[in-house]
Amino acid sequence: MQWITSFDIPSHPTPISHNHKILSLGSCFAESIGNKMKELKMDILINPFGTLFHPIPICQLLEFAIHQKSLPEELILERDGMHFHYWTHSQVMGYSKEELRGKLAGELILLKEYLENSDFLIITLGSSWLYELVDSEVPVANCHKQPGKLFSKKLASLEAMQTKMNALFQQLQEINPQLKIILTVSPVRHIKDGVPENQLSKSLLRILCHQLCQNSKQAYYFPSYEIMMDELRDYRFYKSDLIHPTTQAEDYIWRKWKTALFHEDCIKLLEQVSQVNLDLAHRPLNPKSESHRKFLSNLLQKLERLNGVFDFSKEIGKVKTQLKT
């Protein structure tokens, strides 16, 4: 008996390997999938400016990073003794303008370095609903709990989003011709906009991704939203807020992600890293027992064997310290 509606996902023509450099940007799914890769010792930079949902603010930040331009000074705001920027998430903050400027400048440099040298750029789009400052009509990435009267909300047109993304893709091609782009629509439902409005928003993003993939040989679409809506269409796969996927759902999408995007040899290596991570998290009943000492010795051998491929130097040091004590 078949319990879910499953569908095939085309494999990426040039799969991800363990030694590739990766940049992951966008909504919280970009962080979810990015953190899973980071835990497995892959070289990945995840949302240096925090969670971003809309294509236009994402493009703004990337363009400023490419050209190493400072983010607009007039978009810095102060709240409760902290300073934020309208183009970044609230996790990027400073207790003074100078501190915030320094953080923004540092992240822009890091972002450009990854844009120039990465093999893959993952962009997870969350919403087509765009907020703009009323006075200037400048798009913002985050309202930072400011009064609603300061902003206008609109559904961005497909044409506007596509124009912005196409221009970005062209600039990325110029600075990094080998960069491959993975597009996906976040499986998180933005029902605060309204259920029909969320579906409309996601539909526009899906069409946008389709058109971008049609126009660029470097772009590939991974159907995370479709997996959530069709294969996992049951509220038991949502957290208590009925919006975010559960850990079980994230793991299911992650397995699909690996199958579609990772090289077979990479998957085998990452399985070894995953097992080592489980061993590192092990808490013995008796840390002084001979059986635990033997466990640590075996773990040390695994770490030293994998250390030629991944950086396990810190973990090796900790295990050696435990063996000495």
TASULNOR-V972102 format. One record per residue. N is the residue number from 1. PHI is phi in degrees with one decimal (999 if undefined). Layout:
N/PHI
N/PHI
//
This chain:
1/999
2/-95.1
3/-101.6
4/-134.5
5/-92.1
6/-98.2
7/-149.1
8/-79.7
9/-116.6
10/-59.3
11/-73.5
12/-67.4
13/-62.6
14/-128.0
15/-60.8
16/-72.8
17/-113.2
18/-66.1
19/-99.0
20/-81.6
21/-98.6
22/-134.5
23/-123.6
24/-122.0
25/-130.9
26/126.4
27/-75.0
28/-64.1
29/-67.1
30/-60.1
31/-76.8
32/-60.9
33/-72.9
34/-66.7
35/-64.7
36/-64.6
37/-71.5
38/-65.5
39/-61.2
40/-94.6
41/70.6
42/-82.2
43/-81.8
44/-141.4
45/-105.6
46/-118.3
47/37.5
48/-61.5
49/-106.1
50/84.4
51/-66.3
52/-130.2
53/-110.9
54/-103.4
55/-57.2
56/-68.0
57/-60.1
58/-61.9
59/-63.1
60/-55.7
61/-64.0
62/-65.1
63/-64.7
64/-66.7
65/-68.4
66/-58.3
67/-94.7
68/50.2
69/-99.0
70/-68.2
71/-65.6
72/-52.7
73/-60.6
74/-69.9
75/-97.2
76/-83.9
77/-130.7
78/-116.7
79/-148.0
80/54.8
81/78.6
82/-121.3
83/-114.6
84/-131.3
85/-123.0
86/-65.2
87/-94.9
88/-129.5
89/-73.6
90/-67.1
91/-70.1
92/-94.8
93/-143.5
94/-143.2
95/-83.1
96/-148.7
97/-60.5
98/-63.9
99/-64.3
100/-64.5
101/-57.4
102/-62.3
103/-64.6
104/-62.6
105/-62.7
106/-64.0
107/-68.4
108/-64.7
109/-64.0
110/-63.5
111/-63.1
112/-63.8
113/-59.6
114/-72.4
115/-63.4
116/-77.7
117/-118.8
118/-74.9
119/-90.7
120/-135.5
121/-119.1
122/-99.8
123/-121.5
124/-106.0
125/-94.4
126/-108.3
127/-154.8
128/-95.6
129/-76.8
130/-115.2
131/-103.7
132/-128.5
133/-69.1
134/-59.7
135/-66.6
136/-115.8
137/61.0
138/-83.7
139/-64.9
140/-121.6
141/-91.9
142/-152.7
143/-88.1
144/50.7
145/58.6
146/-84.0
147/-55.6
148/-59.4
149/-66.1
150/-77.7
151/-124.9
152/-116.3
153/-119.2
154/-147.5
155/-87.1
156/-63.3
157/-73.5
158/-59.2
159/-62.4
160/-64.8
161/-67.5
162/-67.0
163/-60.3
164/-66.6
165/-69.7
166/-61.7
167/-63.2
168/-63.8
169/-57.8
170/-63.5
171/-67.3
172/-64.6
173/-61.5
174/-71.8
175/-90.4
176/-151.5
177/-61.1
178/-89.3
179/-68.1
180/-107.9
181/-111.1
182/-109.2
183/-103.7
184/-152.8
185/-102.1
186/-58.5
187/-76.3
188/-76.6
189/-88.0
190/-95.2
191/-78.9
192/-64.1
193/-74.9
194/110.9
195/-65.3
196/-61.5
197/-66.9
198/-65.3
199/-63.6
200/-62.4
201/-60.2
202/-65.3
203/-62.5
204/-63.3
205/-64.1
206/-66.4
207/-64.8
208/-58.0
209/-61.3
210/-61.7
211/-66.0
212/-64.5
213/-69.1
214/-67.0
215/-92.7
216/-131.5
217/-71.9
218/-84.6
219/-97.6
220/-138.9
221/-109.0
222/-110.1
223/-85.7
224/-64.9
225/-64.5
226/-67.5
227/-61.2
228/-66.9
229/-75.9
230/-109.7
231/-78.5
232/-118.6
233/-82.8
234/-151.5
235/-67.6
236/-69.2
237/-94.5
238/-114.2
239/-69.4
240/-62.6
241/-78.3
242/60.2
243/-123.6
244/-91.3
245/-64.0
246/-72.6
247/-59.8
248/-62.2
249/-66.7
250/-61.2
251/-66.0
252/-64.8
253/-65.4
254/-61.0
255/-63.8
256/-64.0
257/-59.5
258/-61.0
259/-63.1
260/-80.2
261/-115.7
262/-99.7
263/-68.1
264/-57.4
265/-64.0
266/-64.6
267/-60.6
268/-63.6
269/-64.2
270/-66.8
271/-65.0
272/-67.3
273/-62.8
274/-61.4
275/-67.1
276/-63.3
277/-61.7
278/-64.1
279/-64.0
280/-65.8
281/-84.3
282/-63.6
283/-115.8
284/-74.2
285/-68.6
286/-132.1
287/-61.8
288/-95.7
289/-73.6
290/-66.9
291/-65.0
292/-70.6
293/-63.1
294/-66.4
295/-59.6
296/-65.0
297/-64.5
298/-65.3
299/-63.6
300/-61.4
301/-63.2
302/-62.9
303/-62.9
304/-67.3
305/-68.6
306/-83.4
307/-65.3
308/-72.2
309/-106.8
310/-119.8
311/-88.2
312/-112.4
313/-60.6
314/-65.1
315/-65.4
316/-62.2
317/-60.6
318/-65.5
319/-66.3
320/-62.9
321/-62.2
322/-64.6
323/-66.3
324/-69.6
325/-92.5
//
